[in-house]
Amino acid sequence: MTHTRRFAIAAAMSLAAACASGLAWAADTYPSKPITLVVAYPAGGDTDALARLYAEKLSARVGQPVVVDNRPGASGIIGSAFVSKAAPDGYTLLLAPSTFSIAQLVLKTGSGSGYDVLNGFTPIVQTGNLPLFLVASGGKGYTGLKDAVAAAKGGKSLSYASPGSGSPMHILGEMFARASGTSLAHVPYKGVAPAVNDVLGGHVPITFITLGPVAPYMPNGKMVPLAVASRERSPLAPKVPTFAELGYKDVELTAWNGLWGPRNLPPEIVKTLNGHFNEILKMPDIVARMAVLGTTPVGGDADVLAKTNAADFARFGKVIKELGIQAD
């Protein structure tokens, strides 16, 4: 072999090694620029509050800014679709509530405005579970679930607020209407905050909602919890009975939040983010703050979130068809 040929081979091998080293370096140094964490709802809701909580902790761990970007509209479909079309490089992520799984089953979306619930994203970690409550405006005089049912059956107009069509709260409202034999009018809002505000003001008598946004108004009686839709009483509000305890055993639904990336997010980035979030979800101050927001930590590997999402998509697809639920 000539000296020139040996030199060429050595140079090629050196270049290949350098490229491999460069790829490893790129993976090892993620992230090397700011991360955008999309919330597909307005500022002020529980998903937004959780996102800002996680963003602060993640930023401290990775040494890069993590910026929360609110992209509301169409019960979260607009913001979620935006992330589904982003580059799979780990710099555009989505913190989504469980509305993510079911909104498109209720809302009709235009061409190109939706997303593939099961295959269009990369699951990273399920951050928390959120029990759902039926809560009444304090000015309506309801002290228990039986009062609300009696009002609905007595011919009074009983409407309920939700954070949007296709949300778990919307589904829960229709489940309860069927189970109780009542006719409830759904009033959808663009997020949690405006729904809670109208119930506080007495414009809508009841709402199906997570605990965090209404908990501050419960001690003074401005909001009255009537029931919780979890299998057992929530440790976040142990005095509130379950729907099953009150005679509605099939009214059970728990919401959740999860972190997603675009489809084909590299496994090493998923592993990095999953590891950071599992540590964040164990921090005592985070656990305490999540409790205030009505959330209990979950964590685990990415498959936990994937299975939860698939199960909700299948279960509520059937419920939506059975109840004929449509967007209002």
N, C-alpha and C positions, 0 to 999 in steps of 0.2 A: 504494500500500500504506500502510495506516495505521501510525501510530507504534506503536500497541499490538501490531499483527500483526508488525511488524519486530522488536519486542522479544521476542515469544514465539518467533519463529524463531531469533533469536540465542541465546536461553536454551536452546532445545532442542539447538542445535548445540554449545553450550558443555558441556551435560550429556553429550552423546554423546562428545565429545572427552575429557571427564573420565573417563567409564566405560572408554574404550579405554586411556587412560593408566593407569587403575587396574589393568586386566587385565595390561598389560605390566609394571607395577610388581610385581604379585603373582608373575608368572612369573620376573622378574628376581631376586626376593628369596627364592625357594625355596632351602633350607628356612627357615621362620620359627619352627619349633618342633622338639622332639626327634623323631628317626626311630627306629622299631622295626625291628630286623633279626631276623626269625624264623629259627630253626634247628629243623628238625622232628625233632631227635634229642637224646639226653641230653647234658649237659655232659661234657667230657672226651674226646670223639671228635675226629677230624681236621676234620670240617666245623665243629664248634663252635670249635676252635682257630683256624681260618682266619677265621671270622666275627668273632671278637674282635680279630684282627689287623687286618682291614679296617675294622672299626668305629672303632678308635682313629685310624686315618689319615683316614678320611672325616670324622670329627668335627672333627679339626684343620683340615681344608680348608673345611668349610662353616660352622664356628662354632656348631654345635648338637650336643647329645649324640646319640650313636647307641647305642641300648641293644639288646643281644642278648637275645632272648626264646626260651628253649628250650621247645618244645611237642612232645615225643616221642609216639610211638605209631603202631602199624600201619605200620611200615617207612617212616615219614615222611608218610604220607597225611594224618594228622590235622593236622599243622602246615601242610602245603601247602594243604589245603582251607580252613583258617582264613584264609590270605592271599588265596586266590581270592575270598573273600567280603568282603574289606576294601574300604574306599573307595579309588577310584583317584586318590589325591591325593599319592602319593609318600612318605607317612609310615608305611606298613607294607610292608616288603619281605621277600623270601625268598632266603636263600642255600641252594641245594639241590644235593646230589650227583646223579649220574646215575640213582640209584634213583628219582628223580622221574619219569623217563620210563617205567619198566617195572614199578613196584611193583603198580599196579592191574591189570596183566596176569596177575599171580600171585595176589594176594589178592582175595577177594570182599569188596566194601565195601557197607555198608548204604545205603539210600536217603538221599541228601543228604550222605553222608560222604566222597564222592570229589571229583574235579575233572576238568576237560577238559584232557588233557595238551597238546594241540596248539593249542587256542583259548582256554583259560581264563585265560591269564596274558599279561603283556607282557614279552618278553625284553629285558634291559638289557645284560648283558655276560657272556661266558664268562670266568670268572676263572682257571681252571687245568685242566690235565690231570694225572691221577694213574695211573701204571702200577700194575697189580695183580700181586701176588706170591703164590706158594704157599710158605708158611712152616711149618716143623715145630717142635714143642716140642723143646728141646735134650735132654730126658731120654729121648727115644724112640729115639735111636741112628741116625736117618736122616741120612746125609751127602750124599745126592743123590736126585734124583727116582726113580731106579730102585729105591732102597730102599723108598720109600713104595708104589710100584706092586707090588713083590714082596710086600710085607706084605699088601696088599689081595688079591692073587691067591693068596696062600698060606693063605687062610682066616681070617686075623685080622680082627677087627672094626675097620674104619677109618672113623672119622667125621671130619667137618670142620666147623669153626665159621665162621659168617658174621655180619655185623652185622644180618641180618634176612632174612626171606623176601622175595623179589622184588628183592633188592639185586643189583648187578652181580657181587658175590662169590658169591652163590647161583647165578646163571646160569653163572659161570665154573666153579664146582665140578661142575655137571651136564655142562657141555661137556667137561671133562677126564675125567669118569667114562666118558662115551660113547667118547671118543677112545682111552682107555687100556684099555677093555674091563673096567673094574672096577666094583664096586658100592660107592658111598660113601654114608654116612648123613649127611644134612644136620642140623646142630644150629644153629638160628637164635637169635640174641640180640637184645636191644633196644639196639643200638648197637655201636660199635667197641670201646669200653673193656671191657665185660664179656666180649666174645668173646676179646680178647687175654689178659685175666686168666686165663680158664680154660685157654687153651693154655699159658700160662706155668706154670700149676700142674699141667700134665700131665693134666688131666681130659679134654681133647680133643687128639688127637695133631697135627692139622694145621689150618691156616686159610688161606683165600684172603682177602687183605687188602691195603690200601695200605701203603706203606713207613713213613710217619711213626710210627705207633703201635708198630711192632716194631723200628725201627732202633736204639733205645737198648739192646736186648737181644741184638743180633747180635754185637758184638765179644766179649762174654763167653760166647758159645755157648748162652745160654738160649733163643734162637730161631735157627733155621737156615734161611736162604732156599734153596729148591730150584729155583725157576724163576720167570721173569717173563713175563706174558702180552702184552707189547707186541711190535710187529713187529721192533724192534731192541732190543738191550740198553739198559737205562736208564742215562743218565749219572749218575743218583743212586746206582746200585749196579752199576757196569760189570762186576764179576766174576760176576754172576749170569746164567746162560745163559737164553735164551728157550725157551719150550716148543717152538718150531719147530726150534731147534738140537738139541733132545733127541728129535726124531722125531714131534712132535705139531703139525704145521703149521697145523691148523685151530683150535688153541686160542689165540685172540687176542682180547683185550678190554681196552680202556682206559677208566677211569672219568674223570669230569670234575666240576667245580663251576660253577654259574652263578648270577647274580643276576637275580631276577624281581620284577615288580610285579604287582598285580592287572590284570585285563583293562581295556583302555581307559585306561591310564596316558597322560597327555598327552605328545605328542612332545617338547615342550620340557623336560619333567622327565626323560624318557629320555635326551635329549641331555646334560643337565647331569650326571646320574649316570654315564653312559657315559664322559664326558670325565674326570670325577674318577677313576674306576676305572682308566682307561687310563694315567693319570699315576701312580697308586698302584702299579700292577703293574710299573712301570719303576724304582721306587725300589730302590736296592741293598740296603738292609736288609730290604725286603719280599721281594725275590728270594731272599736268603739264608735268611730265615726260612721261606719256602715250601719251599725245598729240604729243610730239616730236617723239614718236615711231609710230605715225599714228593710235592710238587706243583711243576709247572713253569707259569709264567704263560702266558696266552693273550691275552686282550684282543681288540681289534678292535671293529667295530660290532655292533649288537644282532643283526644277521642271522646272524652266526657262531653265536651260541647257538641261535637258532631252527632253523638247519639241522642242527646237531649233535643237538638234541633230537628233531627229526623223523626223522633217520636212525636213531637208536637205537630209537625207538618202532617203526619199521617192521622193522628187522633183528631185534630181540629178540622182537617179537611172533611172528615166524616160528619162531625158535629155541625159544621157550617151548611153542609148539604141537607142534613136531617132537619135543621131548624129554618132553612131557607134564608140564612142571614145574608144581607146585602148592605152595601154602603148607603148611608142616609143622605 
